[in-house]
Amino acid sequence: MSIAIVSPGKDPKPWLEALRQVDSSLDIQVYPQIEDLKKVEMALVWQHPPGFLRNFPHLKLISSLGAGVDHILSDSEIPHHLPIVRIVDEKLTWSMTNYVLMGVLNFHRQLYRYQKDKDNGIWDMSNPEISIKVGIMGVGALGGDVVDKLMYLGFEVCGYGLNDKKSLSFPYFAKHQLDDFLSDINVLVCMLPLTSETEGILNITLFQKCNPGTYLINVARGKHLIEEDLIPAFEEGYLSGAMLDVFRVEPLPRTHAYWSDSRIQLTPHIASVTNPKAAAPQIVENYKRLTNGLPLQHQINRVKEY
């Protein structure tokens, strides 16, 4: 039995070292130098070549090397019966929460306005804070922690999700209440899983329903946003600015309009990065559970797509 790491463009060495620190007996093969396809029963993947996993005739488990699984589910050649698991890591949550807090606080305290004032030699003490109410789209493990920390800081927060939820400590709007959710906030944070239902959800129609001047933060997936709708939303006053960590094409092409728009703050998909040392124990644990026929940890729901 063997594990295959299939992550083109991603350095596999930290993963190899971390996995072997947990269990030195592991038989691990690394793409593209996989010598025995028939031995592979577990594949660790990130942005694998579509269709490649069909080369493993005895594959029994697919594990994402991160929290997201959309890059796996987008491969139509993966048999539906194969279980898929993802990484759940407290450090991922901590980093993501800190990133979102940074975006919220920078907007609330108008950091970008004061940076411009500094450049122009302006001393303006008027209106140092923007009154905000934050809406989190997607309140699972990551989004729920953001809600908790914002509430701790004294901000008004509400959540939105695709399913009904009860007994929460904050106001929550389900899928059919999207318009009510948008009308209740002026900072919109997207943390939804990327599914066939949520792809393109951040579009001009949604922005038109926002309170004028709403600030957008997207830390989920680039495909949530219809990119050509963002700048028109600024021009029409639906949005006042955006902080983006994810894009449809990464790295973001140098010719992209976002680079030169001062209303957009962008970072290179670094809001939350998986730590191999933290993730390796749960990967090995699932490997052992697979071997012993035990229930897997952090298995996704193929129907819900997350």
N, C-alpha and C positions, 0 to 999 in steps of 0.2 A: 504493500500500500504506500502511495506516495502523495505528496502535496505539490501542486504546481502554482508558482507565482506568475501571473500574467498581467503585467503592468507596463506596457510600452511607454517610454518617456519618463518613467518614474524609477529612480535608483532603487534596485531591490536589495542592496547590501544592508541597509539598516533593518529591513524586515528579516533577512536571513539571520543576522546576528541576534536580533531580539527573540526570534522563534527558537533558535538553538540554545540561547541562554535558559529558556524555559524547559526545553527538552532536547538534549544533544543527540538523541537517537533518531530524530526525525529525518526522513528521506524527503528532501526538497529539491525539486527541479525548477529551473527558472527559464521563462520564455526569453528569447526564441530557442535556446539550446535545451530543448526537452527531448531526451534520448529515448524514453520509454513511455509512450502515450498510454499504453494499456495499464500501467501501474497507477495512474493518477485517479484518485477517488475524491479528492477535495481540491478545488481551485480557488486561489486567492486572487481577486481581480480588481483592476481599476482601469477603466477605459480600454477594455480588451478589444481586439479586432472582431467586429461582428461576424458571427458564424464560427469563430475559431474553436469554441468550446465543444463543438460537435466532434472534434478530433479525438476526444477522450471517451472511448467506448464504455468505460466503467465508472464514469463520473457519478458521484452520489451527493455531493454538496458543493454549493457555490457560496463563497464568503466575500462580501465587499471589503475593501481595505479602508473604508471610511463609513460615515454614517449614512450616506446616500446610496440608493440602489437603482436609481433611474437609468444609470449607465448600463446596468445589467438587464433591466426589464425592456430596454429599447432593442435588445437583440431578439428578434422574432424566432430565431432558430433554437433557442433554449427550450427544452421540453418543459411543459407546464408542471410535470410531477416533481421536478428537481427542487428541493428546498433551497431557499436563499436566506442567508443570515447577514447581519450588519454589525458594525462596531458601535458599542455604547460605552462612552468614556467620560468620566467626570471632568477630565481636563478639557475635552472638547466642549462640554457645556460651559465650563468656566470661561474659556477663551471667547466663545460665541457671545455669552452674556456681556462680557467686558466690552466687546466690539460694539454691540448694539447700544449699551449705555453711553459709550463715547459719542456715537452718532446722535442720540437723543439729547445728551447734555450740550453738545456743541451747538445744536439747533436752538435749544432752550435758552442758552446764554449768549447766543449770537456770535460765536467765535469767528465765523467767516466774515461777518460785518466788521468786526474789530480788526481783523487782519487787513482788510481793505483800508480802514481808517488809518491804520499805522502806515501803510504804504503811501497814503496821501497826506499824512501829517495832520489828521483830524482828531480833535479831542471832543467826543460827543458822549455825554453821560446820560442822555435821554433813553428811556425804555430799555433798560439793560437785560430784561428777561421777557421771553415770549410765553404767554400762558398756553400750556399744552395739555392735551389728553391723548394718550398713546393707544393705538390699536394694534394688537399683535395677531397677524393672520397665521394660524398654526400654533397651537398651545400644547404640543407634546412635551417630550423630555426637555428639549432645548427651549422652545417658546415658553413653556411653563416656568422655567427658571428665570427667564427675562422678566416675565410678569411679576414674579415674587420679588426680585431685586428692585424693580421700578416702584412697586408698592412700598417697599421698605424705605425707599428714598422720598416717599411722600407724593409720588405722581399718581394722577388718575389714570387707570389702565382698564382696558377691556379686551376680550379675546374674540376671535372668530375661527370657526372650523367647519369641516365638511360634515361632521356628525353631531348629533345632540349630546350634550354633556350636562350633568346635574351635580349639585352639591359642590360647586366651585366657590372659591373665596373672592371672585371678581365677576363683573358682568360678562356674560358670554352670549354671542350671537351665532346661531347655526346657519347653514348654507342658505336657507331661504330668507334669512334676515340680513343679507349683505348690504342692502341699501340703508337699513337702520344703523348698521355698524359704521358705515362710512360717514353718515351724517352726524355721528356722535364723537368724532375724533379729528385731530389735525396733524398727527404724526402717524404714518402708516408703515408698519414693519412687516415685510413678507418673510415668513419662516415656514411656509407650507411645503409639504413633500411635492416633488414634481410627478404628476400623474397625467394621464390623458385628459382628465377633468380640469386640472389646474394650469396646464400649459397655456401661456398667453393671457392669464387672468389679469395681469397688470396692463391694461390697454386704455385707449382714449375713452371708451364708454364708461369704464370704471372710474377714471379720473374725473369725468364730468359730474359724477355723483359725490365727489369729495367736497368737503368744505373748502372754499377758496383759500389758496395759499398752503394747502397741506404739504407736509414734507415727507418724502418717500425714502425708506431704507430697505434695500433688498440684499439679504444675506442667504437666500435660499438657493435658487438656480437661475442662470441667465435666461432660460427659456420661459420663465414666468413672465418676463417683460417683453412686450412688443416694442422693440427699441426705437422704431421710427415714430412712435406715439409720444415719447417722453418730452422732447423739445417743444412740439406743439402744445402739450399740456402746460408747459411753463408760459408760453406766449399767450395762452388763453386765460392764465391766472388760476387754473385748477390746482396746480402744484407750484410751490415756491422754490423747490430745490430737491436734490436727491443725493443719497450716499449709496454707492453701488460697489459690491464686492464680487459680483458674479456677472458673467456676460455670455451671450450666445456663442461667440467665438473667442477662445482664449489661447494665447495672449490676445488682448484687444488690438485689432489692427491699428497701425500708426495713422492711417487715414480716417479713422472713425471720428465723427463729430464730437463725441463725448470728451475727447482729450482737450479741446479748446473752449469748452463751455464752462464758464466760471460757476454756474449754478449746480454743477455736478462735481461731487467729490468721489474719487474712485480709488480702489485698492485692488491688488492683483490676486484675488481669491485667497486671502490669508486670514479671514475672520476667525476661522477655526480649522486647524490642521491636525490630522491624526498623528499621534505619537506612537511609533512602532512598539516601544518598550511597554507602554500602557495597554496597547491592543493585543500584544502577543499572547498573554495568558488566556484571554477569552477565545482566541483562535485555536490554541492548543486544546482548551477545554472542549470546544465543539468538535475538534478532531477526535478526541477520546470518546465523546458521547456518540459520535457517528460510528466509531469502531465497536462500541459496546451496545449499540441499539437503544440509547437513551434519548429523551427529549432534548432538542437543541435549544440553545440560548439565543435570544434576540432574533428569532425567525420572523420574517416578514409575511404579511398576508398578500398572496399573489393577486387576489381579487381587488383589494383596496389599493394595491400597488405601493404599499409602504408598511 
